[in-house]
Amino acid sequence: MKKSVWLTYDLGVQGDYKSLYAWLDDHQAVECGDGVSFFQYEYNEKKPFKEQLREDLKSKVKFESGNRIYLVRQESEEEGKKKIKGSFLIGKRKANPWEGYGEKTDNTEEVGDE
């Protein structure tokens, strides 16, 4: 079975991009901007999709601490409805670099003794 996915990647300055690019090329991925690709991934329905994709990537690409791979895909839900899901295959979320740039309203009310 095949599933369409978007894969984002951040391997840092010294990352194993050569192996990652070879893997993406082998899967006929298309470029979608800096660090973003789209492709259809063939998998075995008897094993969890994310687990298969993670194992496949880890078998071909050398990942280091701080490397990140994020997967966006469509998943079937109850009652035939589909939902878009995203999750990290490698690494984890960092602090938002844009934090503090937007205009947020602070509705905090200060309470104290008089």
Secondary structure, 3 states (H helix, E strand, C coil): CEEEEEEEEECCCCCCHHHHHHHHHHCCCEECCCCEEEEEEECCCCCCHHHHHHHHHHHHCCCCCCCEEEEEEEEECHHHCEEEEEEEEECCCCCCCCCCCCCCCCCCCCCCCC
